[in-house]
Amino acid sequence: MELLDRVRAHLPDAAEKRMFGGTGFMVDGALACSVSVRGLLVRVGAEHQGDLLAARGVEPMVKGGRTSRGWVHVDPRLVADDAA
């Protein structure tokens, strides 16, 4: 998966763990992001979530019917290459 390799390159010191049906990247013991076939799940912080949700293809993370604050799901087409 190309996206997975690109995230690895940007987070060389992160520990990888299988989660959320994909690969999670732990930084300082906390999940920073996850890559799966659904795209990119990213911890952005509650203060940035609203601005990012205004972009097409960015949605809040919903788990168990609840919306998580500070997390967004990014459609894989939005991160098709490093320039995106």
Secondary structure, DSSP 8 states (H G I E B T S, - for coil): -HHHHHHHHH-TT-EEEEETTEEEEEETTEEEEEEETTEEEEE--HHHHHHHHTSTTEEEEEETTEEEEEEEEE-GGGGSSTT-
